[in-house]
Amino acid sequence: MLNISGIHEGFVLDHIQAGMSMKIYHDLHLDRFDCTVAVIMNARSNKMGSKDIIKVECPIDALDLDILGYIDHNITVNIIKE
């Protein structure tokens, strides 16, 4: 079983169409930020069959998430603050 630790402040992008996570990673320019990123590809999903998930540990205001609506309007953004 794969274990990815929780994040204290950041966000989780869920319900990403399988295979699209790296496009989103690049479109959000996550490689330019000093933050921890976990990309989970082809995770099992009852609704979607398989999906991708991106977990990012950095303040959400550091990124422009508007682009997600153009990529896939079904992506959900879960904000984490502890």
Sequence and secondary structure as in RCSB ss.txt:
>XXXX:A:sequence
MLNISGIHEGFVLDHIQAGMSMKIYHDLHLDRFDCTVAVIMNARSNKMGSKDIIKVECPIDALDLDILGYIDHNI
TVNIIKE
>XXXX:A:secstr
       SEEEEEEEEETT HHHHHHHTTGGGSSSEEEEEEEEEETTTEEEEEEEEES GGGS TTHHHHH TT 
EEEEEE 
